[in-house]
Amino acid sequence: MPVIKKAKPMQPARTLCLGFLIIIAVGTLLLWLPFSSKSGSTSFFDCLFTATSATCVTGLIVADTYSNWTIFGQAVIALLIQVGGLGFVTIITFFNVAAGKKLGFRTLANVSDGLTESTFQGGRRIFISIIKYSMIFEGAGAVLLCLRFVPQYGGYGVWMGVFTSITAFCNAGFDLCGISSPFASLTGYQNDPLVLVTVAMLITVGGLGFIVWENFLNIRKVRKLSLHTKAVLLTSAALTVGGTLFYLLAEWNGALGEMNFGGKLLNAFFSSVTARTAGFNSVPIDDLSDFSQLGTCILMFIGASPASTGGGIKTTTLLVLIMTVVSYMQSKNDVEIMKHKIDKLAVYRTLTVTLLSLTAVILCFSVLYFTLPEDGRGVQCLFEAVSAFSTAGLSAGITEISGTPGRILLIITMFIGRVGPVSLVLSMLVNSAKRKNIVYPDGQIIVG
């Protein structure tokens, strides 16, 4: 009797990449429908670009969201952002839980990989919590934003509040402010603390990550903050404060020059928060100096925290990089953070993520730089490449004028930035696990 071999389950990394590709494809087809566009038609390539940007919670656009898309099209974009922000595996798992289906080990492995954290515990409870508290945060943000939008735009202001809350929490950067001026983002609200602070808080909460939420929600049981939570809070706070001071000093007499001190502080704070993968801007990017745009590139490249709605190499990656250097300079054999020894595999992953991320940014920058007909756009091309990879969505205007090769690279870069360069590489490797047990002799090599 012939033996039928059971098909091997798909690797979590491959499942993650394939899932995002399917969502992007479905989103593209929905946006391509005649009633998704106010003009009755949008080119397939522009629909693909928009669907990729929404699913990868980036915010780079080739057409103004309000001016080009109908309510249906805007709803499709919001749904893509929601699924992309929370992670499609989380959404699938939530509906499995709601339907009473059992979650196997393979499913949990897929979800953990999708959230970029392999040590999640609690299975059913954590995923229900993610959905529940995401809705609570987004609902609260929508109510606050409606207080400003409804008096201005009537009934449509309700949808603007909901849409903006979703995109802010998911660190996406899409907006409907084109109702007053296309591609304006939040520049019309640079003197409005209600809008800017609400959006900044949504960005911050979404960018901290689900692991940090879980730690806070169970603080009574565990009675202490985990090392991961402390690292995220410390690094995020330092980046927010440092970024605020950076914009204050760099643009005091520049883009912020005509504002009073309160306005300068508010917009410097908002710029610092949104630069790390959110994509909104209250100050026109064109008004920023090249120095400020380079500083923004650094903040975008770092990004949000692991298992969050944001992108970038992540805050904890930066901390491990810094402490690796510090530990070596102190002649320590191990990397230490807050009196804890960091596993060497985590250090290897940190170095791998950083190197692959830099490679993706350099490739995207190179294509943009050499395919654009205009000279003197080096900083702007770098800005766009970093924004695409980090899924920040801030634009220096390059996306709008880039040709087909440039936009294709932006699409690929946004996808790599969302699924993660390591997950993408792992999804393409075949039988890599077979080589894990091979032992090689020690070798010596001089570095530095």
KOLTORVEX-817174 format. One record per residue (C-alpha): residue in three letters; residue number from 0; z negated, y, x negated. Coordinates in Angstrom, 2 decimals. Layout:
KOLTORVEX-817174
SITE, residuo, num, Z, Y, X
SITE, ALA, NUM, Z, Y, X
...
end
This chain:
KOLTORVEX-817174
SITE, residuo, num, Z, Y, X
SITE, MET, 0, 0.00, 0.00, 0.00
SITE, PRO, 1, 1.02, 3.34, -1.55
SITE, VAL, 2, -1.74, 5.72, -2.47
SITE, ILE, 3, -1.31, 9.24, -1.17
SITE, LYS, 4, -2.84, 11.79, -3.47
SITE, LYS, 5, -4.76, 14.53, -1.75
SITE, ALA, 6, -3.47, 18.00, -2.51
SITE, LYS, 7, -5.74, 19.99, -4.77
SITE, PRO, 8, -7.31, 23.06, -3.19
SITE, MET, 9, -5.88, 26.37, -4.32
SITE, GLN, 10, -7.76, 28.29, -6.98
SITE, PRO, 11, -9.88, 31.16, -5.61
SITE, ALA, 12, -8.02, 33.70, -7.76
SITE, ARG, 13, -4.67, 32.45, -6.49
SITE, THR, 14, -5.93, 32.51, -2.90
SITE, LEU, 15, -7.06, 36.11, -3.37
SITE, CYS, 16, -3.69, 37.27, -4.72
SITE, LEU, 17, -1.68, 35.34, -2.13
SITE, GLY, 18, -3.85, 36.68, 0.69
SITE, PHE, 19, -3.30, 40.30, -0.32
SITE, LEU, 20, 0.45, 39.70, -0.63
SITE, ILE, 21, 0.57, 38.28, 2.90
SITE, ILE, 22, -1.39, 41.23, 4.30
SITE, ILE, 23, 0.93, 43.69, 2.53
SITE, ALA, 24, 3.99, 41.87, 3.92
SITE, VAL, 25, 2.66, 41.93, 7.48
SITE, GLY, 26, 1.68, 45.59, 7.15
SITE, THR, 27, 5.13, 46.47, 5.84
SITE, LEU, 28, 6.85, 44.83, 8.82
SITE, LEU, 29, 4.52, 46.57, 11.30
SITE, LEU, 30, 5.14, 49.98, 9.72
SITE, TRP, 31, 8.89, 49.26, 9.75
SITE, LEU, 32, 8.89, 49.00, 13.54
SITE, PRO, 33, 10.65, 51.97, 15.22
SITE, PHE, 34, 7.57, 53.06, 17.16
SITE, SER, 35, 5.45, 53.26, 13.99
SITE, SER, 36, 7.29, 56.36, 12.79
SITE, LYS, 37, 7.61, 59.68, 14.59
SITE, SER, 38, 11.22, 59.91, 13.48
SITE, GLY, 39, 11.94, 56.42, 14.79
SITE, SER, 40, 12.58, 54.94, 11.37
SITE, THR, 41, 11.11, 54.87, 7.86
SITE, SER, 42, 12.87, 53.12, 5.00
SITE, PHE, 43, 11.67, 49.60, 4.27
SITE, PHE, 44, 10.75, 50.53, 0.70
SITE, ASP, 45, 8.61, 53.46, 1.88
SITE, CYS, 46, 6.90, 51.12, 4.37
SITE, LEU, 47, 6.25, 48.64, 1.55
SITE, PHE, 48, 4.80, 51.39, -0.65
SITE, THR, 49, 2.55, 52.66, 2.15
SITE, ALA, 50, 1.37, 49.17, 3.12
SITE, THR, 51, 0.56, 48.36, -0.51
SITE, SER, 52, -1.29, 51.63, -0.99
SITE, ALA, 53, -3.30, 51.07, 2.22
SITE, THR, 54, -4.12, 47.40, 1.57
SITE, CYS, 55, -5.08, 48.17, -2.03
SITE, VAL, 56, -7.17, 51.13, -0.69
SITE, THR, 57, -5.39, 53.51, -3.03
SITE, GLY, 58, -4.13, 56.53, -1.11
SITE, LEU, 59, -0.91, 57.33, -2.97
SITE, ILE, 60, 1.69, 58.20, -0.34
SITE, VAL, 61, 5.40, 58.95, -0.16
SITE, ALA, 62, 5.18, 60.45, 3.34
SITE, ASP, 63, 2.40, 62.51, 4.91
SITE, THR, 64, 0.27, 60.22, 7.06
SITE, TYR, 65, 0.04, 62.57, 10.06
SITE, SER, 66, 3.56, 63.99, 9.93
SITE, ASN, 67, 5.40, 60.69, 9.44
SITE, TRP, 68, 3.43, 58.05, 11.38
SITE, THR, 69, 2.66, 57.72, 15.07
SITE, ILE, 70, -0.78, 56.80, 16.38
SITE, PHE, 71, 0.30, 53.16, 16.20
SITE, GLY, 72, 1.44, 53.55, 12.59
SITE, GLN, 73, -1.77, 55.36, 11.70
SITE, ALA, 74, -3.78, 52.55, 13.33
SITE, VAL, 75, -1.88, 49.96, 11.27
SITE, ILE, 76, -2.70, 51.90, 8.11
SITE, ALA, 77, -6.38, 52.13, 9.10
SITE, LEU, 78, -6.48, 48.36, 9.75
SITE, LEU, 79, -4.85, 47.61, 6.40
SITE, ILE, 80, -7.40, 49.86, 4.71
SITE, GLN, 81, -10.27, 48.14, 6.49
SITE, VAL, 82, -9.09, 44.66, 5.56
SITE, GLY, 83, -8.24, 45.70, 2.01
SITE, GLY, 84, -11.50, 47.55, 1.55
SITE, LEU, 85, -13.81, 44.80, 2.71
SITE, GLY, 86, -11.66, 42.07, 1.18
SITE, PHE, 87, -9.48, 39.81, 3.28
SITE, VAL, 88, -11.57, 36.76, 2.40
SITE, THR, 89, -14.66, 38.47, 3.80
SITE, ILE, 90, -12.84, 39.20, 7.05
SITE, ILE, 91, -11.62, 35.60, 7.35
SITE, THR, 92, -15.09, 34.26, 6.62
SITE, PHE, 93, -16.65, 36.58, 9.19
SITE, PHE, 94, -14.37, 35.25, 11.94
SITE, ASN, 95, -15.06, 31.66, 10.84
SITE, VAL, 96, -18.78, 32.38, 11.16
SITE, ALA, 97, -18.30, 34.08, 14.53
SITE, ALA, 98, -16.36, 31.05, 15.77
SITE, GLY, 99, -19.14, 28.74, 14.61
SITE, LYS, 100, -17.05, 27.03, 11.95
SITE, LYS, 101, -18.78, 25.53, 8.95
SITE, LEU, 102, -18.38, 27.28, 5.61
SITE, GLY, 103, -17.70, 24.81, 2.84
SITE, PHE, 104, -18.30, 25.29, -0.85
SITE, ARG, 105, -14.62, 26.06, -1.46
SITE, THR, 106, -14.65, 28.83, 1.14
SITE, LEU, 107, -17.75, 30.39, -0.40
SITE, ALA, 108, -16.16, 30.18, -3.84
SITE, ASN, 109, -13.10, 31.99, -2.54
SITE, VAL, 110, -15.19, 34.71, -0.97
SITE, SER, 111, -17.34, 35.16, -4.03
SITE, ASP, 112, -14.27, 35.56, -6.18
SITE, GLY, 113, -12.80, 38.01, -3.71
SITE, LEU, 114, -15.91, 40.13, -4.02
SITE, THR, 115, -15.82, 39.85, -7.80
SITE, GLU, 116, -19.27, 38.27, -7.91
SITE, SER, 117, -19.80, 34.54, -8.37
SITE, THR, 118, -23.53, 34.43, -7.76
SITE, PHE, 119, -23.72, 35.40, -4.10
SITE, GLN, 120, -26.32, 33.49, -2.17
SITE, GLY, 121, -26.93, 33.30, 1.55
SITE, GLY, 122, -23.43, 32.34, 2.74
SITE, ARG, 123, -23.24, 33.15, 6.45
SITE, ARG, 124, -25.90, 35.86, 6.40
SITE, ILE, 125, -24.35, 38.00, 3.67
SITE, PHE, 126, -20.92, 38.14, 5.27
SITE, ILE, 127, -22.27, 39.05, 8.67
SITE, SER, 128, -24.34, 41.76, 6.99
SITE, ILE, 129, -21.28, 43.15, 5.21
SITE, ILE, 130, -19.34, 43.56, 8.45
SITE, LYS, 131, -22.31, 44.84, 10.43
SITE, TYR, 132, -23.45, 47.49, 7.99
SITE, SER, 133, -19.89, 48.57, 7.23
SITE, MET, 134, -19.44, 49.32, 10.93
SITE, ILE, 135, -22.76, 51.17, 11.03
SITE, PHE, 136, -21.89, 53.38, 8.05
SITE, GLU, 137, -18.39, 54.07, 9.31
SITE, GLY, 138, -19.65, 54.77, 12.82
SITE, ALA, 139, -22.24, 57.25, 11.58
SITE, GLY, 140, -19.65, 58.96, 9.39
SITE, ALA, 141, -17.19, 59.18, 12.29
SITE, VAL, 142, -19.78, 60.86, 14.53
SITE, LEU, 143, -20.58, 63.49, 11.89
SITE, LEU, 144, -16.91, 64.19, 11.16
SITE, CYS, 145, -16.13, 64.46, 14.87
SITE, LEU, 146, -18.58, 67.36, 15.04
SITE, ARG, 147, -16.05, 69.30, 12.95
SITE, PHE, 148, -12.72, 67.80, 14.00
SITE, VAL, 149, -13.14, 67.67, 17.79
SITE, PRO, 150, -13.75, 71.44, 18.21
SITE, GLN, 151, -10.64, 72.03, 16.09
SITE, TYR, 152, -8.24, 69.41, 17.45
SITE, GLY, 153, -9.67, 68.26, 20.76
SITE, GLY, 154, -9.29, 64.59, 21.65
SITE, TYR, 155, -7.21, 63.85, 18.57
SITE, GLY, 156, -10.20, 65.00, 16.52
SITE, VAL, 157, -12.03, 61.83, 17.59
SITE, TRP, 158, -9.32, 59.67, 16.02
SITE, MET, 159, -9.33, 61.92, 12.93
SITE, GLY, 160, -13.07, 61.37, 12.57
SITE, VAL, 161, -12.76, 57.59, 12.90
SITE, PHE, 162, -9.74, 57.38, 10.58
SITE, THR, 163, -11.30, 59.58, 7.90
SITE, SER, 164, -14.59, 57.69, 8.05
SITE, ILE, 165, -12.81, 54.35, 7.54
SITE, THR, 166, -10.71, 55.63, 4.66
SITE, ALA, 167, -13.68, 57.36, 3.01
SITE, PHE, 168, -15.98, 54.33, 3.24
SITE, CYS, 169, -13.21, 52.07, 1.94
SITE, ASN, 170, -12.46, 54.55, -0.86
SITE, ALA, 171, -8.83, 54.79, 0.27
SITE, GLY, 172, -8.02, 58.51, 0.34
SITE, PHE, 173, -5.62, 58.53, 3.30
SITE, ASP, 174, -6.14, 61.47, 5.64
SITE, LEU, 175, -4.72, 63.08, 8.79
SITE, CYS, 176, -5.19, 66.66, 7.63
SITE, GLY, 177, -1.43, 67.01, 7.56
SITE, ILE, 178, -1.91, 68.21, 11.13
SITE, SER, 179, -2.57, 71.63, 9.59
SITE, SER, 180, -0.65, 71.33, 6.30
SITE, PRO, 181, 1.20, 68.23, 4.95
SITE, PHE, 182, -0.30, 66.60, 1.84
SITE, ALA, 183, -3.26, 69.00, 2.02
SITE, SER, 184, -6.01, 66.33, 1.87
SITE, LEU, 185, -9.37, 68.11, 2.32
SITE, THR, 186, -8.43, 71.38, 0.61
SITE, GLY, 187, -8.80, 73.14, 3.95
SITE, TYR, 188, -12.48, 72.13, 4.05
SITE, GLN, 189, -13.52, 73.16, 0.53
SITE, ASN, 190, -16.12, 75.51, 2.01
SITE, ASP, 191, -17.35, 73.03, 4.63
SITE, PRO, 192, -20.47, 71.10, 3.52
SITE, LEU, 193, -20.49, 68.95, 6.67
SITE, VAL, 194, -17.08, 67.42, 5.93
SITE, LEU, 195, -17.35, 67.21, 2.15
SITE, VAL, 196, -20.91, 65.87, 1.99
SITE, THR, 197, -20.24, 63.32, 4.77
SITE, VAL, 198, -17.10, 62.05, 3.06
SITE, ALA, 199, -18.86, 62.01, -0.34
SITE, MET, 200, -21.75, 59.95, 1.06
SITE, LEU, 201, -19.34, 57.44, 2.65
SITE, ILE, 202, -17.47, 57.13, -0.64
SITE, THR, 203, -20.73, 56.61, -2.54
SITE, VAL, 204, -22.13, 53.98, -0.20
SITE, GLY, 205, -18.85, 52.06, -0.13
SITE, GLY, 206, -18.56, 52.31, -3.90
SITE, LEU, 207, -22.03, 50.93, -4.67
SITE, GLY, 208, -21.03, 47.44, -3.59
SITE, PHE, 209, -22.23, 44.78, -1.19
SITE, ILE, 210, -24.51, 43.16, -3.76
SITE, VAL, 211, -26.53, 46.37, -4.01
SITE, TRP, 212, -26.77, 46.58, -0.22
SITE, GLU, 213, -28.04, 43.02, -0.07
SITE, ASN, 214, -30.71, 43.76, -2.64
SITE, PHE, 215, -31.96, 46.78, -0.69
SITE, LEU, 216, -31.87, 44.94, 2.63
SITE, ASN, 217, -34.06, 42.17, 1.19
SITE, ILE, 218, -36.35, 44.36, -0.88
SITE, ARG, 219, -39.39, 43.26, 1.15
SITE, LYS, 220, -38.72, 39.64, 0.25
SITE, VAL, 221, -37.71, 39.98, -3.38
SITE, ARG, 222, -40.03, 42.98, -4.00
SITE, LYS, 223, -37.87, 44.28, -6.86
SITE, LEU, 224, -34.43, 45.56, -7.66
SITE, SER, 225, -32.15, 43.17, -9.53
SITE, LEU, 226, -30.73, 44.00, -12.94
SITE, HIS, 227, -27.30, 44.42, -11.34
SITE, THR, 228, -28.62, 46.94, -8.80
SITE, LYS, 229, -30.45, 48.92, -11.46
SITE, ALA, 230, -27.35, 48.97, -13.66
SITE, VAL, 231, -25.13, 50.13, -10.79
SITE, LEU, 232, -27.53, 52.87, -9.66
SITE, LEU, 233, -28.14, 54.13, -13.20
SITE, THR, 234, -24.47, 54.21, -14.19
SITE, SER, 235, -23.27, 55.65, -10.86
SITE, ALA, 236, -25.88, 58.42, -10.95
SITE, ALA, 237, -25.04, 59.29, -14.56
SITE, LEU, 238, -21.31, 59.43, -13.80
SITE, THR, 239, -21.81, 61.55, -10.68
SITE, VAL, 240, -24.07, 64.07, -12.43
SITE, GLY, 241, -21.96, 64.07, -15.58
SITE, GLY, 242, -18.77, 64.49, -13.59
SITE, THR, 243, -20.23, 67.39, -11.60
SITE, LEU, 244, -21.24, 69.21, -14.78
SITE, PHE, 245, -17.83, 68.47, -16.30
SITE, TYR, 246, -15.91, 70.09, -13.43
SITE, LEU, 247, -18.33, 73.03, -13.29
SITE, LEU, 248, -17.81, 73.80, -16.97
SITE, ALA, 249, -14.10, 72.97, -17.16
SITE, GLU, 250, -13.06, 74.85, -14.00
SITE, TRP, 251, -15.70, 77.58, -13.72
SITE, ASN, 252, -13.05, 80.26, -14.21
SITE, GLY, 253, -10.16, 78.02, -13.20
SITE, ALA, 254, -9.71, 76.07, -9.98
SITE, LEU, 255, -13.29, 76.95, -8.92
SITE, GLY, 256, -13.08, 80.53, -10.12
SITE, GLU, 257, -12.87, 82.33, -6.75
SITE, MET, 258, -15.81, 80.42, -5.19
SITE, ASN, 259, -19.46, 81.46, -5.17
SITE, PHE, 260, -21.98, 79.27, -6.99
SITE, GLY, 261, -22.69, 77.14, -3.91
SITE, GLY, 262, -18.99, 76.52, -3.39
SITE, LYS, 263, -18.46, 75.68, -7.05
SITE, LEU, 264, -21.34, 73.20, -7.04
SITE, LEU, 265, -20.19, 71.58, -3.78
SITE, ASN, 266, -16.59, 71.14, -4.89
SITE, ALA, 267, -17.55, 70.03, -8.41
SITE, PHE, 268, -19.85, 67.40, -6.88
SITE, PHE, 269, -17.17, 66.28, -4.41
SITE, SER, 270, -14.55, 66.08, -7.17
SITE, SER, 271, -16.90, 63.98, -9.29
SITE, VAL, 272, -17.54, 61.53, -6.44
SITE, THR, 273, -13.98, 61.24, -5.18
SITE, ALA, 274, -12.42, 60.88, -8.63
SITE, ARG, 275, -13.96, 57.43, -8.97
SITE, THR, 276, -11.41, 55.67, -6.72
SITE, ALA, 277, -11.64, 57.62, -3.43
SITE, GLY, 278, -8.50, 59.76, -3.49
SITE, PHE, 279, -9.54, 62.79, -1.45
SITE, ASN, 280, -9.43, 66.21, -3.05
SITE, SER, 281, -10.90, 69.53, -1.94
SITE, VAL, 282, -9.27, 71.37, -4.85
SITE, PRO, 283, -5.48, 71.09, -5.39
SITE, ILE, 284, -4.79, 68.78, -8.33
SITE, ASP, 285, -2.08, 71.16, -9.56
SITE, ASP, 286, -4.76, 73.84, -9.98
SITE, LEU, 287, -6.73, 71.71, -12.44
SITE, SER, 288, -6.14, 72.23, -16.15
SITE, ASP, 289, -4.72, 69.42, -18.29
SITE, PHE, 290, -8.20, 69.00, -19.78
SITE, SER, 291, -9.70, 68.48, -16.32
SITE, GLN, 292, -6.94, 66.07, -15.36
SITE, LEU, 293, -7.65, 64.02, -18.49
SITE, GLY, 294, -11.36, 64.00, -17.59
SITE, THR, 295, -10.42, 62.87, -14.09
SITE, CYS, 296, -8.39, 60.03, -15.61
SITE, ILE, 297, -11.52, 58.77, -17.37
SITE, LEU, 298, -13.57, 58.86, -14.15
SITE, MET, 299, -10.78, 57.13, -12.22
SITE, PHE, 300, -10.39, 54.43, -14.86
SITE, ILE, 301, -14.11, 53.63, -14.71
SITE, GLY, 302, -14.06, 53.52, -10.91
SITE, ALA, 303, -16.68, 52.17, -8.52
SITE, SER, 304, -19.01, 49.16, -8.79
SITE, PRO, 305, -18.36, 45.39, -8.49
SITE, ALA, 306, -18.06, 43.87, -5.01
SITE, SER, 307, -17.37, 47.29, -3.53
SITE, THR, 308, -14.51, 48.92, -1.67
SITE, GLY, 309, -13.45, 50.80, -4.82
SITE, GLY, 310, -11.40, 49.92, -7.87
SITE, GLY, 311, -11.36, 50.71, -11.59
SITE, ILE, 312, -12.83, 48.63, -14.39
SITE, LYS, 313, -16.22, 49.13, -12.64
SITE, THR, 314, -19.43, 50.89, -13.61
SITE, THR, 315, -21.16, 47.78, -14.92
SITE, THR, 316, -18.19, 47.07, -17.20
SITE, LEU, 317, -18.69, 50.50, -18.76
SITE, LEU, 318, -22.41, 49.86, -19.21
SITE, VAL, 319, -21.83, 46.49, -20.88
SITE, LEU, 320, -19.22, 48.05, -23.19
SITE, ILE, 321, -21.63, 50.81, -24.21
SITE, MET, 322, -24.56, 48.44, -24.70
SITE, THR, 323, -22.37, 46.04, -26.72
SITE, VAL, 324, -21.76, 48.84, -29.21
SITE, VAL, 325, -25.43, 49.89, -29.15
SITE, SER, 326, -26.64, 46.33, -29.66
SITE, TYR, 327, -24.26, 45.80, -32.58
SITE, MET, 328, -25.31, 49.08, -34.21
SITE, GLN, 329, -28.91, 47.92, -33.92
SITE, SER, 330, -28.00, 44.60, -35.60
SITE, LYS, 331, -28.90, 42.55, -32.53
SITE, ASN, 332, -27.35, 39.13, -32.00
SITE, ASP, 333, -27.11, 39.60, -28.24
SITE, VAL, 334, -26.19, 42.41, -25.88
SITE, GLU, 335, -29.35, 43.71, -24.20
SITE, ILE, 336, -29.63, 45.84, -21.06
SITE, MET, 337, -33.03, 46.87, -19.69
SITE, LYS, 338, -34.80, 44.15, -21.66
SITE, HIS, 339, -32.41, 41.47, -20.41
SITE, LYS, 340, -30.00, 39.45, -22.55
SITE, ILE, 341, -26.47, 39.54, -21.18
SITE, ASP, 342, -24.56, 36.28, -21.12
SITE, LYS, 343, -21.75, 36.16, -23.69
SITE, LEU, 344, -19.23, 35.13, -21.03
SITE, ALA, 345, -19.99, 38.38, -19.20
SITE, VAL, 346, -19.31, 40.29, -22.43
SITE, TYR, 347, -16.03, 38.40, -22.94
SITE, ARG, 348, -15.00, 39.18, -19.36
SITE, THR, 349, -15.86, 42.84, -19.91
SITE, LEU, 350, -13.63, 43.06, -22.97
SITE, THR, 351, -10.85, 41.15, -21.20
SITE, VAL, 352, -10.96, 43.38, -18.11
SITE, THR, 353, -10.87, 46.53, -20.23
SITE, LEU, 354, -7.98, 45.40, -22.42
SITE, LEU, 355, -5.85, 44.11, -19.54
SITE, SER, 356, -6.58, 47.29, -17.56
SITE, LEU, 357, -5.51, 49.51, -20.44
SITE, THR, 358, -2.34, 47.43, -20.79
SITE, ALA, 359, -1.48, 47.87, -17.10
SITE, VAL, 360, -2.04, 51.63, -17.28
SITE, ILE, 361, 0.02, 52.02, -20.47
SITE, LEU, 362, 2.95, 50.07, -19.02
SITE, CYS, 363, 2.93, 52.07, -15.80
SITE, PHE, 364, 2.61, 55.37, -17.69
SITE, SER, 365, 5.50, 54.46, -19.99
SITE, VAL, 366, 7.88, 53.67, -17.13
SITE, LEU, 367, 6.95, 56.86, -15.27
SITE, TYR, 368, 7.28, 59.00, -18.40
SITE, PHE, 369, 10.69, 57.68, -19.46
SITE, THR, 370, 12.25, 57.49, -15.98
SITE, LEU, 371, 11.38, 61.02, -14.86
SITE, PRO, 372, 14.08, 63.56, -15.65
SITE, GLU, 373, 11.68, 66.44, -16.32
SITE, ASP, 374, 9.87, 67.08, -19.59
SITE, GLY, 375, 6.28, 68.13, -20.13
SITE, ARG, 376, 4.77, 65.77, -17.56
SITE, GLY, 377, 2.86, 63.52, -19.95
SITE, VAL, 378, -0.61, 64.22, -18.55
SITE, GLN, 379, 0.64, 64.04, -14.97
SITE, CYS, 380, 2.32, 60.65, -15.57
SITE, LEU, 381, -0.88, 59.31, -17.13
SITE, PHE, 382, -2.85, 60.72, -14.20
SITE, GLU, 383, -0.61, 58.91, -11.70
SITE, ALA, 384, -0.71, 55.62, -13.62
SITE, VAL, 385, -4.51, 55.62, -13.86
SITE, SER, 386, -4.80, 56.65, -10.21
SITE, ALA, 387, -2.61, 53.73, -9.13
SITE, PHE, 388, -4.48, 51.16, -11.23
SITE, SER, 389, -7.93, 52.39, -10.27
SITE, THR, 390, -6.82, 52.60, -6.61
SITE, ALA, 391, -8.09, 56.19, -6.61
SITE, GLY, 392, -5.09, 57.69, -4.87
SITE, LEU, 393, -5.34, 61.17, -6.34
SITE, SER, 394, -1.86, 62.44, -7.11
SITE, ALA, 395, -0.49, 64.98, -9.55
SITE, GLY, 396, 2.79, 64.98, -7.61
SITE, ILE, 397, 4.52, 62.27, -9.65
SITE, THR, 398, 4.68, 59.72, -6.82
SITE, GLU, 399, 6.65, 62.12, -4.66
SITE, ILE, 400, 9.34, 62.74, -7.30
SITE, SER, 401, 9.37, 59.35, -9.02
SITE, GLY, 402, 12.46, 57.20, -8.65
SITE, THR, 403, 12.72, 53.60, -7.54
SITE, PRO, 404, 11.68, 52.07, -10.91
SITE, GLY, 405, 8.60, 54.30, -11.03
SITE, ARG, 406, 7.55, 53.49, -7.48
SITE, ILE, 407, 8.04, 49.77, -8.04
SITE, LEU, 408, 5.72, 49.98, -11.06
SITE, LEU, 409, 3.21, 51.97, -9.00
SITE, ILE, 410, 3.27, 49.25, -6.33
SITE, ILE, 411, 2.67, 46.54, -8.93
SITE, THR, 412, -0.04, 48.59, -10.63
SITE, MET, 413, -1.87, 49.23, -7.33
SITE, PHE, 414, -1.79, 45.49, -6.59
SITE, ILE, 415, -3.11, 44.60, -10.05
SITE, GLY, 416, -5.84, 47.21, -9.70
SITE, ARG, 417, -7.01, 45.87, -6.35
SITE, VAL, 418, -7.04, 42.12, -7.01
SITE, GLY, 419, -8.22, 42.68, -10.58
SITE, PRO, 420, -6.26, 41.97, -13.78
SITE, VAL, 421, -8.37, 38.91, -14.59
SITE, SER, 422, -7.86, 37.38, -11.12
SITE, LEU, 423, -4.13, 38.01, -11.39
SITE, VAL, 424, -3.88, 36.32, -14.79
SITE, LEU, 425, -6.02, 33.39, -13.65
SITE, SER, 426, -3.82, 32.95, -10.56
SITE, MET, 427, -0.80, 32.46, -12.80
SITE, LEU, 428, -2.42, 29.99, -15.20
SITE, VAL, 429, -1.87, 26.28, -14.61
SITE, ASN, 430, -4.46, 23.66, -15.57
SITE, SER, 431, -6.29, 26.09, -17.84
SITE, ALA, 432, -9.52, 24.17, -17.25
SITE, LYS, 433, -8.23, 21.17, -19.26
SITE, ARG, 434, -8.63, 23.09, -22.51
SITE, LYS, 435, -12.25, 24.11, -21.98
SITE, ASN, 436, -13.74, 21.11, -23.81
SITE, ILE, 437, -11.56, 21.34, -26.93
SITE, VAL, 438, -13.66, 22.15, -30.00
SITE, TYR, 439, -12.12, 23.96, -32.98
SITE, PRO, 440, -13.60, 24.51, -36.45
SITE, ASP, 441, -15.26, 27.84, -37.23
SITE, GLY, 442, -13.10, 30.49, -38.84
SITE, GLN, 443, -13.77, 33.76, -40.62
SITE, ILE, 444, -11.83, 36.96, -40.05
SITE, ILE, 445, -12.59, 40.49, -41.23
SITE, VAL, 446, -12.57, 43.20, -38.55
SITE, GLY, 447, -13.21, 46.96, -38.62
end
